[in-house]
Amino acid sequence: MARPDERHVVAIDMGSSRLRCLVVDLRGRIAGLSLAEWAPDVVEELAPVGRAIDPKRTWELIARLVRSALRDAGVRPRQVAAVTATSQREGIVLLDADGVELYAGPNSDARAFFEGQAIDDEHGDEVYRVTGHVPSLLFVPAKLRWFRLHQPELFERIRTVLSLDSWILFKLSGEPVIERSAAAEIGMLDVARGDPATDLLQRLGVPGGILPRLVEAGQPVGEIGESAASRTGLPRGTPVVAGGPDTQCGLLGMGVVGAGQVGIVAGSTAPVQMALDRLVLDDERRTWSSLHLLPGTWVLESNIGQAGTAFEWVVETVAPGATARDFRAIERMAARSPAGSDGVLAFVGPRLAHMRDPGPRWGGLLFPVPSPTGPIDRGQLVRAVMENVAFAIKANVAQLESIVGAGAEQVALGGGMARSATFRRIVADCLGREIQRPRAHEVTSLGAAMAAAVGVGAYADLRAAAKAMARLAPPVTPDPVMQLEYEEHYQRWLAVGEGLKGMTDTL
């Protein structure tokens, strides 16, 4: 139960598979949490690639989660100093002149595949050089081109584009704004300058003036309005503060604020981002380049792809009745298997990033037949999938280091998979280096809460908030013997992966 005079901030987190709401005190301690499973709808006429979000239903769920988190924390509404939001990247909402949602879509909506391919064929080098992102199918210009070609009447009504976190701020305050790094993550900014990519967007057919006012993470943008107050239970007039994209907020939540530091948010996916004091682009377009939440700071990203999603699927497939969040059962299964999982190799989701070539690959679970250790059991399969994620993390960290031309200064690990002590140990042993970790695994929501704390003046800036609120646990130190053993397993994983790549090219 919170003290009657203690101030808290509320952070709403719209992830890829779950919605969360955290109530956090100004020292970074989580007082209350509510969450709900969440998934976008498949658009029947565009199945299987087209997906959309029901804005009314989603907003109602968010409002219920805010009320539930406040009850869980034992926090009175008047103790809430500010509210903020973070969300999955690439998802957008399109508004008409009256602020009514014409379309809301997640990052998994691939309806603009062909439009994005056409943009990359015509302007791919320039798009990457200016925005730091490909393939274009994920970003605003391709999605707008799809609406112009397939739903021209709707396209003519579009006046504003928002990221999903900015849409939540809009529902709370009525103010259409977008945090700067969130604008970069929907493909609308010149990442070198941090300003709208006006010339490029014009050539790509994006209507002028569609991007709302840019704001910075931690900047107050408005106040809770009457409608939002009645739905969420937050008092009218509560400050609404800009948060940012989920991965960048996750960096803040792990205390990754220095150049050369790497943060891994091992959730549904597992982006691997290195903070930099300069913009770095990859000549081969394998990685993304974007903005950190900190002013004058960039990130270079090598994303391993589906991590927690693939892990959950395997766990629920090989162990019916279990879930990937039942970490005690999973730990028991994985602990029965040694490093290398008795020869079992997994290629289920995570891999070395190549953003210019994100297509599917052949993969699965490989094991010796007949097995020299007897029948393959569930523990070997579960551990092999953990090792798959860890090997992919190692490969992507190495790719970042190669592009930057310098080793990582520090590596931090957070997100849902980091709840597993076995997984944390495997990552440390695979990388052969100390792994920093926060005490709280809800690093994305916590990072957004830090921005809210800055917005109400509790800290001078985001760096100070991260230093005070990240609350790091003791690091995980690699075992030198296991480090050598895992290097052998990693090299085998790389070699087999190359063979599977050749199989993909053949098939």
N, C-alpha and C positions, 0 to 999 in steps of 0.2 A: 504494500500500500504506500502510495506516495505521500510525502509530507504535505500538509495543506498549503504551504507557501512555496513549494518547489515548482519551478517552471520546467516545462517539457516542450518538445517539438514533435509534430506528427509527420511521418514520411510515408507516402503512398507509392507502391512499387508495382508497376504493370509489367510482369515478366512474360516470357514466351509460353509458359504453361500454368503459371499461378499468379494470382493477385495477392499482394501482401499489404498490411498496414502496420507500421511500427510506431510505438510511442517511446521516445528516447529522452532521457534527461540531458542537461547541458554538459554533463561530464562523460557522455557516451554510453551510459548504462541503459540497456533495453528494459523498459518497465512493462511494456505490454506488446502483444503481437496477435494479429489475426491473419488468417490466410484462407484462400479458397482455390480449388482447382478451377482452371479457366482455359478455354480454348476457343479460337475463332470458328466461325461457321464455314463450312464448305459451300460455295455458291454452286447450286445444282447445275445451272447451264454452263458453268465453267469448270466443272469437276474434271480431273482431280486437282488442277493447279490453282484455281481461283478460290480465294478465301476472303472473308469480310468479318468485321466486328459489328455487333449490334450495339450502337452507342447508348441507347436508352437502357437496355438490360445491363450493360457494363457499368454505366454510371450508378445505377441502383445498387449493384453489387459493391462498388467502391464505397458508396455511402454507408452501407451496412457494415462493411469491414472497419470503417473509421469508428463507428459507434461501438463495435465489438472490441476493438483494440483499446479504446478508452476505458471500457468496463474492465477488461483484463488487467489494465495498469492501475486501476483504482484512482484514475486521474479525473478531476472535475474539469469540465470544459473551460472554465475561466483560468485554469492553470496552463493551458496551451498557449505558448508564446508565438508559434507560427506553424504553418503547414506547407509542405512542399511535395514534389513528385519526381519520380524517375521512371523510365520505361525502357522496354526493348527498343533497339535501334531499327531504322529503316521503316518502321510502321508509321503511317500518316493518317491525318484526318483532313478532309476537304470541306470547307464551309462556304455557304452562299453569302450574299450581302447582308442577310439578317442574322448571321451566325448559326444557321441551322446546318447540321451535318448532312452533306450530300453523299459522302463515302467515308468509311473508316476501315482501314485494312492493316493487318499485321505484317511483320517482316517476311512471313512465309507466303504471302500472296504473290504468285508467279504469273498472273494473267498477262503481264507485259513482257513475256519472254521474247517474242519476236520483235517487238518494238525496241526492247533493250539491245537485242542482237544487231538490229539495224543501226542504232546509235553507235555501238562499238565498232561496227564495220566502217562507218562514215567518219566518226570523230573520236575513236577510242583512245588514241595517244593523247589528244588534247584533254579529253574528259579526265583521264588519270592524272595528267600533269597539273591540271587546275584543281580538281576536287579531291584527288588522292584516292579515288574509289572506282573500281570496276568489279563485277559486270553491271552494266547499266540497268538491267531488268529489275534490280532491287530498289532503284532510286526514283525520285520525283519526276524528272523529265520523261522517262520511259512510261511511267504510270499515267502521266498527263497525256502523252501521245496516244496511249491506249484509249482513254476516254474520248479524246478528240475524234478518233477513228470509229469507235464502236458505240459511244453514247454521246453524240455531239450536242444534244440538248442539255444534258447534264454538264458537259464541259463548258458551255457558254455561261452557266450560272456560277462557276467556281470563282471565288474572290480571294480566298485565304487558304494556305496550306500550313498545317501544324504537325509537329511531331506528337507522338502519343502523350509524352509527359507534358508538353505544352498545352495539349487539349485538356488534360486534367486541371492544369492551372486556369484555363479558360472557363471550365465548368465551375470552379471554385470562386473565381473573382470576376468573370465577365471580361477580362482583359486579354485580347489576342496578342501574345508575345511568343518569342521562341528563344531559348537559351542558345548561345553561340555554337557550342560544340554539338548540340542536338541538330542545329541547322546544317552543320558540316556532315553529320551522319545520315542525312536524307539527301545528300548530293547537291546542296544549294549554295555552298560557299567556295570561294577561292581560299584554300587552306593555307597558302603562304601569307595572305594578307588578313585572313579572318573576316572578310567582308563578302557580301553577295557576289557570286560569279556572274555579274550582269551580262557581259558580252557573250559568254558561252551559253548561258541560259536563253538568251534571245535567239541565238542560232539554232538552239534545240527546240524552239517553239514554245517556251515557257512564258505565259503572260506576265507582263511587267507588274510590279506591285503586289504579287501574290504572297511574298514572304512578309510576315508581320515584323514589328519592331524587334531588333535583336537586343537581348539582355544578357547579363553575366550570371553565372552560378553564384548564388548567395545574394542576389539583388532582389529587394522587395519589388513586386510587380503589381500589387493590388491588395484588396481585402476580401474576406468572405462576404458574399452577398446574402440577401435574405433567403433566396431559394436554396442555396447551398447550405446555409445554416440550418434550415428546417430539415434537410435531408441527412446531413452528417452529424448533427448535434454539436458542431463547433460554433462558438459565438459569432454573431455577425460582427464584422470589423476585425476579426483575427487576421494578422498579416499573412499574405500568400507570397512565398519566396521561390525564386527559380532554382530548380535542382539541375537535372541534366540527364544524359544517356546512361543506361545501366552500367556499362563497363567502366566508363570514366568515373562514375560515382563509386563503383567498386574499388577502383584504384585509390580514391580518397579514403574509403573505409578501411583499406589495408595499410594506409600510411605511405603509399607510393607517390611521393611528391618530388623526388630528386632525379636529376638527369642520370640516365643509365640504369635506373631501377626498373625491374620487371614485375608486373602484377598479372596473376592468372586467376580469373574468376571461373571456377570449375562448376558451372551450373548445367542447364540444359545443353548449352554449348560451352566451349572453353576458349574464349579469346585470350591471347597472350600479347600483352601490350608493354612496350618499353617507353618510358617517359624520356623526352629529349628536349634540349634547349634550342633546337633548330629543327627545321623541316627536313626530313629525309624521305626521298622517293626511291623505289626500286626500279631499276632499268628494265627488269623482266616482268614487272607488274604482278609480282607474287603476293604482295602485302598491301595493306591499307595504311594510309597516312591521314591523320586527323588531328584534332585539337584536344588537349587535356583541359580539365576544368580550370586549371591555374593559368593566369595570364602569362603570355610569352612562353608557353610550354606546349609541345606537340607530343603525339604518340605515334609509334610505328607498331602495327598490329599484324601478327601471323596467327590466324585463327585455326584451331585444330578441328572445328566443326562439331558435330553432334557428340557430346560427351555423356552428360547425365541422362539424356534421352536414350542413347544407345545402351547405357548401363542398366537403366530401369527395364528396358525391353528384355535384355538378356536375363536379368534376375527373375523377372516375372515369368519368363519362358522356361528356364531350367529349374526353377523352384516355385511351382504353382502354389499360390496362397501367400507367398512372401512378397514384400515390396522393397524397393531400393531405399526407402526411408527407415526400414527396420534394421538399423545399423548393428544391433547386437547379433542378430541372426546372420547378417552378411559377414561380420567380423569373424564369427565362429567358422563359417564356411571357408572364407579365404585363408584363415590361419592354419587350416589343415593342409594347405598346399605350400610347397617351398618356393623360393624365388625361381622364376622361369616356368612355374606351373607344370612341372614334369613334362616339359616339351610342348605344351599347348600354347598356340599363338592365336591372338584375336585380331581381326581386321574388321571391326564393326563400328563404323562411324569415324572416329578420330584418325587423322592423317596429317601429313605435311601440307601446309597451306599453299595453294596456288590460285589466287583470286581470279586470274585471267582464264583459268581452266577449272571451274568448280564442278564439272559434271560428275556423274556417278562412277564409282569404281567397283570392280568385283571384289568381294571379300567374304568374311565369315569367320568361323572357328576352325582352326587346323590342329590336328593332333596326330601323333604317331600311331600307325596301325600295323601290327598289333602293338598296344602300349607296353613298354618294358616294365612299367610299374603296376600293371593290372588295369582294371576298368577305369575309364575316365569318370571322375565324380564331379558333383556340382561345385565343390570348392575350387577345383582346378580351373573350371570354366569361369567362375566369378573372378578369381584372382587374375586370370589371363586378360579379362576385360579391363580390370584396374591397370594392369601393366600396359595394355594397349594405349590407354589414356596417358599414362606416364611417359611411354616411349614417344608418343606424338607431341607431348609437351616438350620433351628434350629436343626433338628434331626442330620444333618451331622456335624454341629459344635460340638454338644454334643458327637458324636461318636469320633471325633478327640480328644476332651478333655479327654474322657474316656481312649483312647489308650495311650495318652501321660501322663496321670495322673496329669494334671494341667489345670486350666482354661485359656482361651484365654486372652492375655494381652490387645488386641485391635482387633476390627473387622472393616474392610473397605469394602465398596461396590462400584463396578464400573460396566461398561458394558452397553449395550443398554437398558436393562430393568431398570437400575438405573436412566434413564431419567425421569421416572414417580415419581412425588412427593408422590403420593398415595402409590406406591409400596415401596418406601423408608420408609415411615411412618409405613407401615404394618410390614416390616422387623424389624425395631427398636422396635416396640411394641411386636412382637412375641418373639424376643430374649431377651427383657427386658434389653437392654443395648444400650449405645451410639454407633452410627454408623458413622464412619469416611467416608468421601466421597470427591473425587476430583472434582474440578470445571469442568474439561473436562471428558466426558464419554468415550472417545476413549483412554482408559487407556492402552490397549495393544500396540497400535501404539506409544503412548507417551512414554511408557517404552522403546521401541526400540529406539526412538529418544534420550533418555537419554544415551543409550549405544553409539550411534553415537557421542554425545557430548563429552563423555569420550574419544572416539577414536581420536578426534582432539585436545585433551588437554584442553578443556574448563573446565573440572573438574578433580580432582585427581583420583577419583574412582566412582563406581556406587552409593555407599552410599551418597556421596557428591552431585552427580547429582540428585538423588531422593529427597534429602532434598531441593534443590534449585528449581527443576522443577515440582514437583508434584502439587503444587498450590492447597492446600486443601480448600474446602468450609466449612462453619460452620457445625459442626456435627449434626446429627439428634438424638434428645434426646427422649427416650420413655415416653409415658404418663403412670403414675403409675396405673390409673384406667383401661386403655385399656390393659395394660400388664397383669393384673389379668384376664380380660375377655378373652384375647387371649390364656392364659394358658388353660382355659377350652376348647376352640375350638381346640387347638393343641392336647390335650389329646383325644378328640373325633376323630380327624383325625388319630391319631396313632392307636386307637382301631379299627376303621373301616378298616384301612389299613391292620391290622393283619387278619381281617376277609377275606379281598380280597386275601391275600396271601394264606389262606387256600383254597379259591375257586380256585385259580390257581393250587394248588397241586391236587385238585380233578379233574379239567378239563384237 
